[in-house]
């Protein structure tokens, strides 16, 4: 850092005021100094020099927290200070655009910012800080939402963002502290409980008039409970159960054995004055060394399998893009006091706010084309956690009815597909999308577990609801093939080992449900029906000598068939008027007489008797000469005979 910048920042921070042990005395330019610090942070460089300097000088611990506690009545100053605190407590992951740096120097700066954030979180465990925040937040919420000004709405939103920023600071001491020990995160949660922040959050989510804050509250709740195991939290009580006692005893025994083993190693290392090579040399039978000599070893082996050749070899370093994604182990057992009030909080949230909040969250996710990732992940996490908590506490479907539907299955499945597609397209953020895919899979698994619990319910309506949902997820290929597609798409370099464990567990649950669904009384289930292809049998042609030849009827036989019909037509039929010539032809009308005669014959032989009779009578009118078509006043008997003569005449046609 340049000396002039360091000097300017030091001088700026020095005129905030001072703390005399009981009260913090503000400088007359304190408000302007805080605004200047906000301006400095806004103009920070890529290495975040100013942010790191403020963390190194511990400005938040020494001055800002004191101002926040002692000068809450100075509203303008308090609101500006809140903006500065939000900026300072912003997540390092967000500052670096949701990408953990890979370059060595940049990663070192990233770690520095994380360390400063952890120091901030430790400083904010003071109950007085959250009593002040709760008092200001409660005072703003007492104002009716219709009368609340825009500045007040903005202040409420900033307070919620500040709470979220503090909660999402990653832990640094969970590896050192075991279960049932208070961490910084536990201390923050207990401060929330003691100051009334938790009660205010419950009030907001249970109030329909404050829906604009529900998504923020859902994210805060997910951060509050991120280290908790839902089943263990639901079983928490004043008395430790048998499983907890056995688990603690097993851990103590394991630690004791580890300690004894380390002591024995030290004794063996320093007890003997001679080198281990003086223990003698041995020859391995039927095994050659590099040359023609027998292989030599320096200790006797009872089993040849214990002989190793690679203990001195250097392990081949894998490429970064080929390394397995590490499991993010975040669950731990908090101290009993924290678990008890968190359990009470979960019960109240389930009974009073879960269904309306999740309904509103789902509508936000569906209506927005590209919803914020934090909103979707908070929704999936809340779905998984609270449904599991409800299942292990006192299973009541009415508390989680909003998230038990086919639409929710579709939403979770769509998110799984989206996260997998993003892993393929956005390769720089593969670990991030992999974690989100794992979260969606666990939500899907919990949906299946809840359906199994519904099948065991005494209430018949609950069983019917479960049956309807299972009909959809078992019949529709889109739902049925979701888990199979995840199996086929598994990649060990992009997905963690725990993801594979959860995936196999989910498949097992799905198949058990399918097996139960297809049992007695429900054997009609057809998962997929394939129509067998039938080969068309080739018709064998009969030999020529076996063919049955139908004889062609003679003219006499054909006349016998149509004669009776012709008599009926002549007596009762409707005779149409047919033009016997074609005026468009160049041929004269008189020369078309023979064509008309042939046409009459053809119509009769085709059994078109009405047309033939109509054509005959029209031709008689047009060509009366020589009575070729009969005379004008011909009786029906003679007309019948004339038609017979035309039928049998050889006119050169058929």
Secondary structure, DSSP 4 states (H G I P E B T S, - for coil): --HHHHHHHHHHHHTSEEE-SS-EEEPTTHHHHHHHHHHHHHT--TT-HHHHHHHHTTHIIIIIHHHHHHTTT-HHHHHHHHHHHHHHT--HHHHTTT----SHHHHHHHHHHHHHHHHHHHHTT-HHHHHHHHHHHHHHHHS-TTT--HHHHHHHHHHHHHHHHHHTSPPSSTTTS-TTS--HHHHHHHHHHHHTHHHHHHHHHT-GGGGGGHHHHHHHHHHHTTT--HHHHHT--SSPPHHHHHHHHHHHHHHHHHHHHHHHHHHHHHH-SS-GGGG--EEEEEEE-SSSSEEEESS--SSGGG--S-TTSPPPPPPGGGSPPPP--------HHHHHHHHHHHHHHHHHTHHHHHHHHHHHHHHSTT--HHHHHHHHHHHHHHHHHHHHS---GGGGGGG-SHHHHHHHHHHHHHHHHHHHH-GGGHHHHHHHHHHHHHHHHHHHHHHHHHHT-S-HHHHHHHHHHHHHHHHSHHHHTHHHHHHHT--TTTS-HHHHHHHHHHHHHHHHHHHHHTSTT-TT--S---PPPPPPPPPPPPPGGG--PPPPPPHHHHHHHHHHHHHHHHHH--PPP---S-TTSSS-SGGGHHHHHHHHHHHHHTT-HHHHHHHHHHHHHH--GGGTT--TT--HHHHHHHHHHHHH---S--
